[in-house]
Amino acid sequence: MAYVIAKPCISVKDSACVAVCPADCIHPTVQEAAFPQAEQLFIDPMTCTDCSLCAAQCPVAAIFQEDELPAEWSDFLAKNAQYFR
């Protein structure tokens, strides 16, 4: 099971979660060329280790465990996965 970044991240892109992620699965980072154009950050579900460190650091409470993602933001599960395809 992976974590998912949802709507509260849109236009915020606080990278505190990136700094604590031991799996380096949150992108784009501020160093990546795609960062300025990205509307939000994304978690790669294939590399997420489900450690929860990112969720604890998110200042806008935008990160949810996949099975705890609010129903109104269920489309963000696919959005996070799609970013890495």
N, CA, C and O atoms as a Maestro MAE file, in Angstrom:
{
 s_m_m2io_version
 :::
 2.0.0
}

f_m_ct {
 s_m_title
 :::
 protein
 m_atom[340] {
  # First column is atom index #
  i_m_mmod_type
  r_m_x_coord
  r_m_y_coord
  r_m_z_coord
  i_m_residue_number
  s_m_chain_name
  s_m_pdb_residue_name
  s_m_pdb_atom_name
  i_m_atomic_number
  :::
  1 25 0.851 -1.178 0.000 1 A "MET " " N  " 7
  2 3 0.000 0.000 0.000 1 A "MET " " CA " 6
  3 2 0.897 1.241 0.000 1 A "MET " " C  " 6
  4 15 1.915 1.285 0.691 1 A "MET " " O  " 8
  5 25 0.512 2.218 -0.765 2 A "ALA " " N  " 7
  6 3 1.305 3.438 -0.893 2 A "ALA " " CA " 6
  7 2 0.557 4.633 -0.322 2 A "ALA " " C  " 6
  8 15 -0.637 4.575 -0.028 2 A "ALA " " O  " 8
  9 25 1.293 5.698 -0.182 3 A "TYR " " N  " 7
  10 3 0.689 6.971 0.203 3 A "TYR " " CA " 6
  11 2 0.356 7.739 -1.065 3 A "TYR " " C  " 6
  12 15 0.938 7.493 -2.121 3 A "TYR " " O  " 8
  13 25 -0.586 8.672 -0.954 4 A "VAL " " N  " 7
  14 3 -1.084 9.435 -2.094 4 A "VAL " " CA " 6
  15 2 -1.118 10.910 -1.715 4 A "VAL " " C  " 6
  16 15 -1.542 11.259 -0.614 4 A "VAL " " O  " 8
  17 25 -0.675 11.775 -2.618 5 A "ILE " " N  " 7
  18 3 -0.763 13.216 -2.399 5 A "ILE " " CA " 6
  19 2 -2.033 13.706 -3.079 5 A "ILE " " C  " 6
  20 15 -2.269 13.428 -4.255 5 A "ILE " " O  " 8
  21 25 -2.850 14.438 -2.325 6 A "ALA " " N  " 7
  22 3 -4.166 14.847 -2.818 6 A "ALA " " CA " 6
  23 2 -4.291 16.367 -2.961 6 A "ALA " " C  " 6
  24 15 -3.299 17.094 -2.917 6 A "ALA " " O  " 8
  25 25 -5.503 16.814 -3.130 7 A "LYS " " N  " 7
  26 3 -5.840 18.192 -3.490 7 A "LYS " " CA " 6
  27 2 -5.179 19.297 -2.647 7 A "LYS " " C  " 6
  28 15 -4.805 20.324 -3.212 7 A "LYS " " O  " 8
  29 25 -5.019 19.136 -1.333 8 A "PRO " " N  " 7
  30 3 -4.417 20.239 -0.572 8 A "PRO " " CA " 6
  31 2 -3.008 20.647 -1.039 8 A "PRO " " C  " 6
  32 15 -2.540 21.740 -0.719 8 A "PRO " " O  " 8
  33 25 -2.347 19.778 -1.786 9 A "CYS " " N  " 7
  34 3 -1.002 20.101 -2.282 9 A "CYS " " CA " 6
  35 2 -1.031 21.020 -3.500 9 A "CYS " " C  " 6
  36 15 -0.041 21.689 -3.796 9 A "CYS " " O  " 8
  37 25 -2.154 21.056 -4.203 10 A "ILE " " N  " 7
  38 3 -2.224 21.841 -5.437 10 A "ILE " " CA " 6
  39 2 -1.852 23.298 -5.159 10 A "ILE " " C  " 6
  40 15 -2.406 23.945 -4.270 10 A "ILE " " O  " 8
  41 25 -0.911 23.782 -5.937 11 A "SER " " N  " 7
  42 3 -0.374 25.142 -5.878 11 A "SER " " CA " 6
  43 2 0.454 25.428 -4.632 11 A "SER " " C  " 6
  44 15 0.963 26.538 -4.479 11 A "SER " " O  " 8
  45 25 0.599 24.454 -3.737 12 A "VAL " " N  " 7
  46 3 1.419 24.653 -2.536 12 A "VAL " " CA " 6
  47 2 2.813 24.074 -2.766 12 A "VAL " " C  " 6
  48 15 3.816 24.776 -2.639 12 A "VAL " " O  " 8
  49 25 2.863 22.798 -3.102 13 A "LYS " " N  " 7
  50 3 4.100 22.080 -3.399 13 A "LYS " " CA " 6
  51 2 5.183 22.272 -2.345 13 A "LYS " " C  " 6
  52 15 6.356 22.423 -2.686 13 A "LYS " " O  " 8
  53 25 4.805 22.267 -1.072 14 A "ASP " " N  " 7
  54 3 5.786 22.338 0.002 14 A "ASP " " CA " 6
  55 2 6.606 21.054 -0.049 14 A "ASP " " C  " 6
  56 15 6.039 19.961 -0.066 14 A "ASP " " O  " 8
  57 25 7.900 21.167 -0.072 15 A "SER " " N  " 7
  58 3 8.732 19.983 -0.261 15 A "SER " " CA " 6
  59 2 9.283 19.398 1.033 15 A "SER " " C  " 6
  60 15 10.281 18.679 1.001 15 A "SER " " O  " 8
  61 25 8.664 19.685 2.157 16 A "ALA " " N  " 7
  62 3 9.089 19.084 3.422 16 A "ALA " " CA " 6
  63 2 8.996 17.565 3.349 16 A "ALA " " C  " 6
  64 15 9.811 16.859 3.943 16 A "ALA " " O  " 8
  65 25 8.004 17.065 2.621 17 A "CYS " " N  " 7
  66 3 7.831 15.624 2.471 17 A "CYS " " CA " 6
  67 2 8.982 14.998 1.692 17 A "CYS " " C  " 6
  68 15 9.400 13.879 1.989 17 A "CYS " " O  " 8
  69 25 9.485 15.705 0.715 18 A "VAL " " N  " 7
  70 3 10.582 15.202 -0.108 18 A "VAL " " CA " 6
  71 2 11.829 15.002 0.747 18 A "VAL " " C  " 6
  72 15 12.544 14.013 0.588 18 A "VAL " " O  " 8
  73 25 12.083 15.926 1.634 19 A "ALA " " N  " 7
  74 3 13.282 15.884 2.471 19 A "ALA " " CA " 6
  75 2 13.325 14.674 3.399 19 A "ALA " " C  " 6
  76 15 14.410 14.194 3.728 19 A "ALA " " O  " 8
  77 25 12.177 14.177 3.821 20 A "VAL " " N  " 7
  78 3 12.160 13.061 4.775 20 A "VAL " " CA " 6
  79 2 11.928 11.702 4.132 20 A "VAL " " C  " 6
  80 15 12.005 10.685 4.820 20 A "VAL " " O  " 8
  81 25 11.648 11.654 2.851 21 A "CYS " " N  " 7
  82 3 11.323 10.391 2.183 21 A "CYS " " CA " 6
  83 2 12.581 9.541 1.975 21 A "CYS " " C  " 6
  84 15 13.468 9.927 1.214 21 A "CYS " " O  " 8
  85 25 12.662 8.387 2.649 22 A "PRO " " N  " 7
  86 3 13.851 7.546 2.492 22 A "PRO " " CA " 6
  87 2 13.884 6.798 1.154 22 A "PRO " " C  " 6
  88 15 14.938 6.301 0.756 22 A "PRO " " O  " 8
  89 25 12.754 6.711 0.464 23 A "ALA " " N  " 7
  90 3 12.677 5.980 -0.801 23 A "ALA " " CA " 6
  91 2 12.833 6.882 -2.019 23 A "ALA " " C  " 6
  92 15 12.849 6.392 -3.148 23 A "ALA " " O  " 8
  93 25 12.949 8.187 -1.811 24 A "ASP " " N  " 7
  94 3 13.064 9.145 -2.912 24 A "ASP " " CA " 6
  95 2 11.960 8.928 -3.945 24 A "ASP " " C  " 6
  96 15 12.220 8.865 -5.146 24 A "ASP " " O  " 8
  97 25 10.719 8.815 -3.454 25 A "CYS " " N  " 7
  98 3 9.611 8.513 -4.367 25 A "CYS " " CA " 6
  99 2 8.649 9.679 -4.572 25 A "CYS " " C  " 6
  100 15 7.592 9.500 -5.178 25 A "CYS " " O  " 8
  101 25 8.996 10.882 -4.074 26 A "ILE " " N  " 7
  102 3 8.134 12.048 -4.238 26 A "ILE " " CA " 6
  103 2 8.769 12.997 -5.249 26 A "ILE " " C  " 6
  104 15 9.903 13.448 -5.090 26 A "ILE " " O  " 8
  105 25 7.994 13.282 -6.295 27 A "HIS " " N  " 7
  106 3 8.511 14.114 -7.386 27 A "HIS " " CA " 6
  107 2 7.419 15.022 -7.921 27 A "HIS " " C  " 6
  108 15 6.247 14.760 -7.651 27 A "HIS " " O  " 8
  109 25 7.727 16.051 -8.647 28 A "PRO " " N  " 7
  110 3 9.075 16.524 -8.923 28 A "PRO " " CA " 6
  111 2 9.648 17.256 -7.705 28 A "PRO " " C  " 6
  112 15 8.918 17.869 -6.926 28 A "PRO " " O  " 8
  113 25 10.949 17.175 -7.566 29 A "THR " " N  " 7
  114 3 11.626 17.920 -6.511 29 A "THR " " CA " 6
  115 2 11.947 19.317 -7.041 29 A "THR " " C  " 6
  116 15 11.864 19.565 -8.244 29 A "THR " " O  " 8
  117 25 12.310 20.216 -6.149 30 A "VAL " " N  " 7
  118 3 12.617 21.584 -6.586 30 A "VAL " " CA " 6
  119 2 13.817 21.624 -7.530 30 A "VAL " " C  " 6
  120 15 13.989 22.595 -8.266 30 A "VAL " " O  " 8
  121 25 14.643 20.588 -7.518 31 A "GLN " " N  " 7
  122 3 15.803 20.530 -8.409 31 A "GLN " " CA " 6
  123 2 15.456 20.027 -9.806 31 A "GLN " " C  " 6
  124 15 16.276 20.146 -10.716 31 A "GLN " " O  " 8
  125 25 14.276 19.475 -9.996 32 A "GLU " " N  " 7
  126 3 13.897 18.913 -11.282 32 A "GLU " " CA " 6
  127 2 13.269 19.976 -12.191 32 A "GLU " " C  " 6
  128 15 12.578 20.878 -11.717 32 A "GLU " " O  " 8
  129 25 13.508 19.864 -13.463 33 A "ALA " " N  " 7
  130 3 12.989 20.833 -14.431 33 A "ALA " " CA " 6
  131 2 11.463 20.893 -14.449 33 A "ALA " " C  " 6
  132 15 10.891 21.932 -14.782 33 A "ALA " " O  " 8
  133 25 10.806 19.806 -14.100 34 A "ALA " " N  " 7
  134 3 9.341 19.751 -14.130 34 A "ALA " " CA " 6
  135 2 8.676 20.457 -12.946 34 A "ALA " " C  " 6
  136 15 7.461 20.656 -12.954 34 A "ALA " " O  " 8
  137 25 9.452 20.835 -11.932 35 A "PHE " " N  " 7
  138 3 8.861 21.415 -10.723 35 A "PHE " " CA " 6
  139 2 8.052 22.690 -10.976 35 A "PHE " " C  " 6
  140 15 6.924 22.774 -10.490 35 A "PHE " " O  " 8
  141 25 8.556 23.673 -11.698 36 A "PRO " " N  " 7
  142 3 7.769 24.907 -11.870 36 A "PRO " " CA " 6
  143 2 6.418 24.700 -12.555 36 A "PRO " " C  " 6
  144 15 5.452 25.394 -12.238 36 A "PRO " " O  " 8
  145 25 6.346 23.764 -13.478 37 A "GLN " " N  " 7
  146 3 5.104 23.538 -14.215 37 A "GLN " " CA " 6
  147 2 4.131 22.615 -13.484 37 A "GLN " " C  " 6
  148 15 2.929 22.642 -13.750 37 A "GLN " " O  " 8
  149 25 4.639 21.812 -12.578 38 A "ALA " " N  " 7
  150 3 3.786 20.848 -11.867 38 A "ALA " " CA " 6
  151 2 2.813 21.570 -10.946 38 A "ALA " " C  " 6
  152 15 3.177 22.517 -10.248 38 A "ALA " " O  " 8
  153 25 1.587 21.110 -10.958 39 A "GLU " " N  " 7
  154 3 0.561 21.702 -10.114 39 A "GLU " " CA " 6
  155 2 0.663 21.208 -8.672 39 A "GLU " " C  " 6
  156 15 0.227 21.887 -7.742 39 A "GLU " " O  " 8
  157 25 1.241 20.023 -8.497 40 A "GLN " " N  " 7
  158 3 1.371 19.415 -7.181 40 A "GLN " " CA " 6
  159 2 2.538 18.442 -7.206 40 A "GLN " " C  " 6
  160 15 3.153 18.232 -8.251 40 A "GLN " " O  " 8
  161 25 2.846 17.845 -6.054 41 A "LEU " " N  " 7
  162 3 3.839 16.782 -5.975 41 A "LEU " " CA " 6
  163 2 3.116 15.447 -6.076 41 A "LEU " " C  " 6
  164 15 1.905 15.375 -5.869 41 A "LEU " " O  " 8
  165 25 3.860 14.387 -6.396 42 A "PHE " " N  " 7
  166 3 3.288 13.061 -6.587 42 A "PHE " " CA " 6
  167 2 4.148 12.012 -5.913 42 A "PHE " " C  " 6
  168 15 5.366 12.163 -5.817 42 A "PHE " " O  " 8
  169 25 3.509 10.942 -5.444 43 A "ILE " " N  " 7
  170 3 4.217 9.815 -4.839 43 A "ILE " " CA " 6
  171 2 4.151 8.628 -5.787 43 A "ILE " " C  " 6
  172 15 3.076 8.248 -6.252 43 A "ILE " " O  " 8
  173 25 5.308 8.049 -6.067 44 A "ASP " " N  " 7
  174 3 5.372 6.874 -6.930 44 A "ASP " " CA " 6
  175 2 4.891 5.658 -6.132 44 A "ASP " " C  " 6
  176 15 5.559 5.246 -5.184 44 A "ASP " " O  " 8
  177 25 3.751 5.082 -6.497 45 A "PRO " " N  " 7
  178 3 3.222 3.958 -5.725 45 A "PRO " " CA " 6
  179 2 4.086 2.697 -5.814 45 A "PRO " " C  " 6
  180 15 3.978 1.816 -4.961 45 A "PRO " " O  " 8
  181 25 4.932 2.603 -6.827 46 A "MET " " N  " 7
  182 3 5.782 1.426 -6.981 46 A "MET " " CA " 6
  183 2 7.012 1.466 -6.084 46 A "MET " " C  " 6
  184 15 7.599 0.424 -5.793 46 A "MET " " O  " 8
  185 25 7.411 2.665 -5.640 47 A "THR " " N  " 7
  186 3 8.609 2.754 -4.806 47 A "THR " " CA " 6
  187 2 8.313 3.213 -3.378 47 A "THR " " C  " 6
  188 15 9.198 3.172 -2.523 47 A "THR " " O  " 8
  189 25 7.092 3.643 -3.114 48 A "CYS " " N  " 7
  190 3 6.720 4.071 -1.766 48 A "CYS " " CA " 6
  191 2 6.826 2.880 -0.818 48 A "CYS " " C  " 6
  192 15 6.316 1.800 -1.114 48 A "CYS " " O  " 8
  193 25 7.486 3.076 0.316 49 A "THR " " N  " 7
  194 3 7.676 2.001 1.292 49 A "THR " " CA " 6
  195 2 6.666 2.063 2.428 49 A "THR " " C  " 6
  196 15 6.758 1.289 3.381 49 A "THR " " O  " 8
  197 25 5.705 2.972 2.338 50 A "ASP " " N  " 7
  198 3 4.642 3.068 3.338 50 A "ASP " " CA " 6
  199 2 5.184 3.406 4.731 50 A "ASP " " C  " 6
  200 15 4.677 2.913 5.739 50 A "ASP " " O  " 8
  201 25 6.211 4.243 4.777 51 A "CYS " " N  " 7
  202 3 6.840 4.562 6.067 51 A "CYS " " CA " 6
  203 2 6.093 5.639 6.849 51 A "CYS " " C  " 6
  204 15 6.257 5.734 8.066 51 A "CYS " " O  " 8
  205 25 5.283 6.446 6.183 52 A "SER " " N  " 7
  206 3 4.462 7.526 6.760 52 A "SER " " CA " 6
  207 2 5.226 8.790 7.144 52 A "SER " " C  " 6
  208 15 4.620 9.727 7.664 52 A "SER " " O  " 8
  209 25 6.506 8.845 6.909 53 A "LEU " " N  " 7
  210 3 7.275 10.039 7.265 53 A "LEU " " CA " 6
  211 2 6.792 11.267 6.504 53 A "LEU " " C  " 6
  212 15 6.749 12.365 7.059 53 A "LEU " " O  " 8
  213 25 6.433 11.088 5.252 54 A "CYS " " N  " 7
  214 3 5.977 12.220 4.439 54 A "CYS " " CA " 6
  215 2 4.676 12.805 4.975 54 A "CYS " " C  " 6
  216 15 4.520 14.024 5.044 54 A "CYS " " O  " 8
  217 25 3.753 11.944 5.349 55 A "ALA " " N  " 7
  218 3 2.454 12.403 5.853 55 A "ALA " " CA " 6
  219 2 2.627 13.223 7.128 55 A "ALA " " C  " 6
  220 15 1.937 14.222 7.329 55 A "ALA " " O  " 8
  221 25 3.528 12.807 7.963 56 A "ALA " " N  " 7
  222 3 3.767 13.525 9.215 56 A "ALA " " CA " 6
  223 2 4.376 14.901 8.976 56 A "ALA " " C  " 6
  224 15 4.183 15.809 9.785 56 A "ALA " " O  " 8
  225 25 5.105 15.069 7.883 57 A "GLN " " N  " 7
  226 3 5.774 16.342 7.596 57 A "GLN " " CA " 6
  227 2 4.965 17.307 6.743 57 A "GLN " " C  " 6
  228 15 5.315 18.484 6.654 57 A "GLN " " O  " 8
  229 25 3.911 16.848 6.125 58 A "CYS " " N  " 7
  230 3 3.142 17.695 5.211 58 A "CYS " " CA " 6
  231 2 2.389 18.789 5.977 58 A "CYS " " C  " 6
  232 15 1.521 18.482 6.794 58 A "CYS " " O  " 8
  233 25 2.714 20.057 5.720 59 A "PRO " " N  " 7
  234 3 2.084 21.152 6.465 59 A "PRO " " CA " 6
  235 2 0.634 21.430 6.070 59 A "PRO " " C  " 6
  236 15 -0.067 22.160 6.771 59 A "PRO " " O  " 8
  237 25 0.180 20.856 4.959 60 A "VAL " " N  " 7
  238 3 -1.205 21.088 4.526 60 A "VAL " " CA " 6
  239 2 -2.056 19.812 4.572 60 A "VAL " " C  " 6
  240 15 -3.161 19.778 4.030 60 A "VAL " " O  " 8
  241 25 -1.540 18.782 5.211 61 A "ALA " " N  " 7
  242 3 -2.259 17.503 5.372 61 A "ALA " " CA " 6
  243 2 -2.797 16.984 4.038 61 A "ALA " " C  " 6
  244 15 -3.976 16.654 3.917 61 A "ALA " " O  " 8
  245 25 -1.920 16.919 3.051 62 A "ALA " " N  " 7
  246 3 -2.307 16.483 1.705 62 A "ALA " " CA " 6
  247 2 -1.957 15.033 1.420 62 A "ALA " " C  " 6
  248 15 -2.288 14.522 0.350 62 A "ALA " " O  " 8
  249 25 -1.299 14.361 2.351 63 A "ILE " " N  " 7
  250 3 -0.804 13.014 2.091 63 A "ILE " " CA " 6
  251 2 -1.590 12.003 2.919 63 A "ILE " " C  " 6
  252 15 -1.713 12.113 4.139 63 A "ILE " " O  " 8
  253 25 -2.119 11.007 2.194 64 A "PHE " " N  " 7
  254 3 -2.974 10.000 2.821 64 A "PHE " " CA " 6
  255 2 -2.510 8.602 2.436 64 A "PHE " " C  " 6
  256 15 -1.999 8.388 1.337 64 A "PHE " " O  " 8
  257 25 -2.692 7.656 3.347 65 A "GLN " " N  " 7
  258 3 -2.491 6.271 2.992 65 A "GLN " " CA " 6
  259 2 -3.590 5.918 1.987 65 A "GLN " " C  " 6
  260 15 -4.726 6.376 2.112 65 A "GLN " " O  " 8
  261 25 -3.251 5.125 1.023 66 A "GLU " " N  " 7
  262 3 -4.170 4.808 -0.078 66 A "GLU " " CA " 6
  263 2 -5.569 4.435 0.401 66 A "GLU " " C  " 6
  264 15 -6.554 4.909 -0.165 66 A "GLU " " O  " 8
  265 25 -5.678 3.605 1.418 67 A "ASP " " N  " 7
  266 3 -6.992 3.168 1.882 67 A "ASP " " CA " 6
  267 2 -7.689 4.174 2.795 67 A "ASP " " C  " 6
  268 15 -8.818 3.939 3.224 67 A "ASP " " O  " 8
  269 25 -7.028 5.290 3.094 68 A "GLU " " N  " 7
  270 3 -7.623 6.347 3.913 68 A "GLU " " CA " 6
  271 2 -7.859 7.637 3.124 68 A "GLU " " C  " 6
  272 15 -8.215 8.668 3.695 68 A "GLU " " O  " 8
  273 25 -7.659 7.568 1.823 69 A "LEU " " N  " 7
  274 3 -7.859 8.721 0.953 69 A "LEU " " CA " 6
  275 2 -9.344 9.093 0.952 69 A "LEU " " C  " 6
  276 15 -10.185 8.243 0.660 69 A "LEU " " O  " 8
  277 25 -9.683 10.345 1.272 70 A "PRO " " N  " 7
  278 3 -11.096 10.743 1.256 70 A "PRO " " CA " 6
  279 2 -11.734 10.474 -0.112 70 A "PRO " " C  " 6
  280 15 -11.103 10.679 -1.149 70 A "PRO " " O  " 8
  281 25 -12.963 10.023 -0.104 71 A "ALA " " N  " 7
  282 3 -13.659 9.635 -1.333 71 A "ALA " " CA " 6
  283 2 -13.690 10.752 -2.365 71 A "ALA " " C  " 6
  284 15 -13.579 10.499 -3.565 71 A "ALA " " O  " 8
  285 25 -13.842 11.986 -1.901 72 A "GLU " " N  " 7
  286 3 -13.915 13.101 -2.854 72 A "GLU " " CA " 6
  287 2 -12.592 13.349 -3.580 72 A "GLU " " C  " 6
  288 15 -12.560 14.078 -4.572 72 A "GLU " " O  " 8
  289 25 -11.514 12.758 -3.102 73 A "TRP " " N  " 7
  290 3 -10.206 12.903 -3.740 73 A "TRP " " CA " 6
  291 2 -9.709 11.576 -4.312 73 A "TRP " " C  " 6
  292 15 -8.511 11.425 -4.551 73 A "TRP " " O  " 8
  293 25 -10.586 10.633 -4.530 74 A "SER " " N  " 7
  294 3 -10.183 9.305 -4.998 74 A "SER " " CA " 6
  295 2 -9.455 9.351 -6.344 74 A "SER " " C  " 6
  296 15 -8.641 8.474 -6.633 74 A "SER " " O  " 8
  297 25 -9.738 10.353 -7.159 75 A "ASP " " N  " 7
  298 3 -9.067 10.465 -8.457 75 A "ASP " " CA " 6
  299 2 -7.567 10.747 -8.324 75 A "ASP " " C  " 6
  300 15 -6.816 10.552 -9.279 75 A "ASP " " O  " 8
  301 25 -7.130 11.201 -7.157 76 A "PHE " " N  " 7
  302 3 -5.711 11.483 -6.960 76 A "PHE " " CA " 6
  303 2 -4.873 10.212 -6.881 76 A "PHE " " C  " 6
  304 15 -3.660 10.263 -7.083 76 A "PHE " " O  " 8
  305 25 -5.489 9.091 -6.596 77 A "LEU " " N  " 7
  306 3 -4.775 7.814 -6.606 77 A "LEU " " CA " 6
  307 2 -4.245 7.548 -8.014 77 A "LEU " " C  " 6
  308 15 -3.074 7.214 -8.192 77 A "LEU " " O  " 8
  309 25 -5.108 7.698 -9.003 78 A "ALA " " N  " 7
  310 3 -4.703 7.500 -10.397 78 A "ALA " " CA " 6
  311 2 -3.754 8.599 -10.865 78 A "ALA " " C  " 6
  312 15 -2.833 8.333 -11.638 78 A "ALA " " O  " 8
  313 25 -3.970 9.832 -10.407 79 A "LYS " " N  " 7
  314 3 -3.108 10.949 -10.818 79 A "LYS " " CA " 6
  315 2 -1.665 10.717 -10.352 79 A "LYS " " C  " 6
  316 15 -0.721 10.980 -11.097 79 A "LYS " " O  " 8
  317 25 -1.497 10.224 -9.116 80 A "ASN " " N  " 7
  318 3 -0.156 9.968 -8.613 80 A "ASN " " CA " 6
  319 2 0.506 8.864 -9.435 80 A "ASN " " C  " 6
  320 15 1.662 9.008 -9.832 80 A "ASN " " O  " 8
  321 25 -0.196 7.777 -9.694 81 A "ALA " " N  " 7
  322 3 0.364 6.678 -10.474 81 A "ALA " " CA " 6
  323 2 0.676 7.099 -11.906 81 A "ALA " " C  " 6
  324 15 1.714 6.734 -12.457 81 A "ALA " " O  " 8
  325 25 -0.222 7.864 -12.499 82 A "GLN " " N  " 7
  326 3 -0.048 8.302 -13.891 82 A "GLN " " CA " 6
  327 2 1.198 9.165 -14.074 82 A "GLN " " C  " 6
  328 15 1.854 9.082 -15.112 82 A "GLN " " O  " 8
  329 25 1.527 9.977 -13.100 83 A "TYR " " N  " 7
  330 3 2.706 10.844 -13.214 83 A "TYR " " CA " 6
  331 2 3.972 10.021 -13.476 83 A "TYR " " C  " 6
  332 15 4.898 10.503 -14.128 83 A "TYR " " O  " 8
  333 25 4.014 8.801 -12.980 84 A "PHE " " N  " 7
  334 3 5.223 7.980 -13.098 84 A "PHE " " CA " 6
  335 2 5.184 7.001 -14.259 84 A "PHE " " C  " 6
  336 15 6.100 6.192 -14.404 84 A "PHE " " O  " 8
  337 25 4.159 7.050 -15.079 85 A "ARG " " N  " 7
  338 3 4.093 6.137 -16.246 85 A "ARG " " CA " 6
  339 2 4.831 6.700 -17.412 85 A "ARG " " C  " 6
  340 15 4.882 6.074 -18.471 85 A "ARG " " O  " 8
  :::
 }
 m_bond[339] {
  # First column is bond index #
  i_m_from
  i_m_to
  i_m_order
  :::
  1 1 2 1
  2 2 3 1
  3 3 4 2
  4 3 5 1
  5 5 6 1
  6 6 7 1
  7 7 8 2
  8 7 9 1
  9 9 10 1
  10 10 11 1
  11 11 12 2
  12 11 13 1
  13 13 14 1
  14 14 15 1
  15 15 16 2
  16 15 17 1
  17 17 18 1
  18 18 19 1
  19 19 20 2
  20 19 21 1
  21 21 22 1
  22 22 23 1
  23 23 24 2
  24 23 25 1
  25 25 26 1
  26 26 27 1
  27 27 28 2
  28 27 29 1
  29 29 30 1
  30 30 31 1
  31 31 32 2
  32 31 33 1
  33 33 34 1
  34 34 35 1
  35 35 36 2
  36 35 37 1
  37 37 38 1
  38 38 39 1
  39 39 40 2
  40 39 41 1
  41 41 42 1
  42 42 43 1
  43 43 44 2
  44 43 45 1
  45 45 46 1
  46 46 47 1
  47 47 48 2
  48 47 49 1
  49 49 50 1
  50 50 51 1
  51 51 52 2
  52 51 53 1
  53 53 54 1
  54 54 55 1
  55 55 56 2
  56 55 57 1
  57 57 58 1
  58 58 59 1
  59 59 60 2
  60 59 61 1
  61 61 62 1
  62 62 63 1
  63 63 64 2
  64 63 65 1
  65 65 66 1
  66 66 67 1
  67 67 68 2
  68 67 69 1
  69 69 70 1
  70 70 71 1
  71 71 72 2
  72 71 73 1
  73 73 74 1
  74 74 75 1
  75 75 76 2
  76 75 77 1
  77 77 78 1
  78 78 79 1
  79 79 80 2
  80 79 81 1
  81 81 82 1
  82 82 83 1
  83 83 84 2
  84 83 85 1
  85 85 86 1
  86 86 87 1
  87 87 88 2
  88 87 89 1
  89 89 90 1
  90 90 91 1
  91 91 92 2
  92 91 93 1
  93 93 94 1
  94 94 95 1
  95 95 96 2
  96 95 97 1
  97 97 98 1
  98 98 99 1
  99 99 100 2
  100 99 101 1
  101 101 102 1
  102 102 103 1
  103 103 104 2
  104 103 105 1
  105 105 106 1
  106 106 107 1
  107 107 108 2
  108 107 109 1
  109 109 110 1
  110 110 111 1
  111 111 112 2
  112 111 113 1
  113 113 114 1
  114 114 115 1
  115 115 116 2
  116 115 117 1
  117 117 118 1
  118 118 119 1
  119 119 120 2
  120 119 121 1
  121 121 122 1
  122 122 123 1
  123 123 124 2
  124 123 125 1
  125 125 126 1
  126 126 127 1
  127 127 128 2
  128 127 129 1
  129 129 130 1
  130 130 131 1
  131 131 132 2
  132 131 133 1
  133 133 134 1
  134 134 135 1
  135 135 136 2
  136 135 137 1
  137 137 138 1
  138 138 139 1
  139 139 140 2
  140 139 141 1
  141 141 142 1
  142 142 143 1
  143 143 144 2
  144 143 145 1
  145 145 146 1
  146 146 147 1
  147 147 148 2
  148 147 149 1
  149 149 150 1
  150 150 151 1
  151 151 152 2
  152 151 153 1
  153 153 154 1
  154 154 155 1
  155 155 156 2
  156 155 157 1
  157 157 158 1
  158 158 159 1
  159 159 160 2
  160 159 161 1
  161 161 162 1
  162 162 163 1
  163 163 164 2
  164 163 165 1
  165 165 166 1
  166 166 167 1
  167 167 168 2
  168 167 169 1
  169 169 170 1
  170 170 171 1
  171 171 172 2
  172 171 173 1
  173 173 174 1
  174 174 175 1
  175 175 176 2
  176 175 177 1
  177 177 178 1
  178 178 179 1
  179 179 180 2
  180 179 181 1
  181 181 182 1
  182 182 183 1
  183 183 184 2
  184 183 185 1
  185 185 186 1
  186 186 187 1
  187 187 188 2
  188 187 189 1
  189 189 190 1
  190 190 191 1
  191 191 192 2
  192 191 193 1
  193 193 194 1
  194 194 195 1
  195 195 196 2
  196 195 197 1
  197 197 198 1
  198 198 199 1
  199 199 200 2
  200 199 201 1
  201 201 202 1
  202 202 203 1
  203 203 204 2
  204 203 205 1
  205 205 206 1
  206 206 207 1
  207 207 208 2
  208 207 209 1
  209 209 210 1
  210 210 211 1
  211 211 212 2
  212 211 213 1
  213 213 214 1
  214 214 215 1
  215 215 216 2
  216 215 217 1
  217 217 218 1
  218 218 219 1
  219 219 220 2
  220 219 221 1
  221 221 222 1
  222 222 223 1
  223 223 224 2
  224 223 225 1
  225 225 226 1
  226 226 227 1
  227 227 228 2
  228 227 229 1
  229 229 230 1
  230 230 231 1
  231 231 232 2
  232 231 233 1
  233 233 234 1
  234 234 235 1
  235 235 236 2
  236 235 237 1
  237 237 238 1
  238 238 239 1
  239 239 240 2
  240 239 241 1
  241 241 242 1
  242 242 243 1
  243 243 244 2
  244 243 245 1
  245 245 246 1
  246 246 247 1
  247 247 248 2
  248 247 249 1
  249 249 250 1
  250 250 251 1
  251 251 252 2
  252 251 253 1
  253 253 254 1
  254 254 255 1
  255 255 256 2
  256 255 257 1
  257 257 258 1
  258 258 259 1
  259 259 260 2
  260 259 261 1
  261 261 262 1
  262 262 263 1
  263 263 264 2
  264 263 265 1
  265 265 266 1
  266 266 267 1
  267 267 268 2
  268 267 269 1
  269 269 270 1
  270 270 271 1
  271 271 272 2
  272 271 273 1
  273 273 274 1
  274 274 275 1
  275 275 276 2
  276 275 277 1
  277 277 278 1
  278 278 279 1
  279 279 280 2
  280 279 281 1
  281 281 282 1
  282 282 283 1
  283 283 284 2
  284 283 285 1
  285 285 286 1
  286 286 287 1
  287 287 288 2
  288 287 289 1
  289 289 290 1
  290 290 291 1
  291 291 292 2
  292 291 293 1
  293 293 294 1
  294 294 295 1
  295 295 296 2
  296 295 297 1
  297 297 298 1
  298 298 299 1
  299 299 300 2
  300 299 301 1
  301 301 302 1
  302 302 303 1
  303 303 304 2
  304 303 305 1
  305 305 306 1
  306 306 307 1
  307 307 308 2
  308 307 309 1
  309 309 310 1
  310 310 311 1
  311 311 312 2
  312 311 313 1
  313 313 314 1
  314 314 315 1
  315 315 316 2
  316 315 317 1
  317 317 318 1
  318 318 319 1
  319 319 320 2
  320 319 321 1
  321 321 322 1
  322 322 323 1
  323 323 324 2
  324 323 325 1
  325 325 326 1
  326 326 327 1
  327 327 328 2
  328 327 329 1
  329 329 330 1
  330 330 331 1
  331 331 332 2
  332 331 333 1
  333 333 334 1
  334 334 335 1
  335 335 336 2
  336 335 337 1
  337 337 338 1
  338 338 339 1
  339 339 340 2
  :::
 }
}
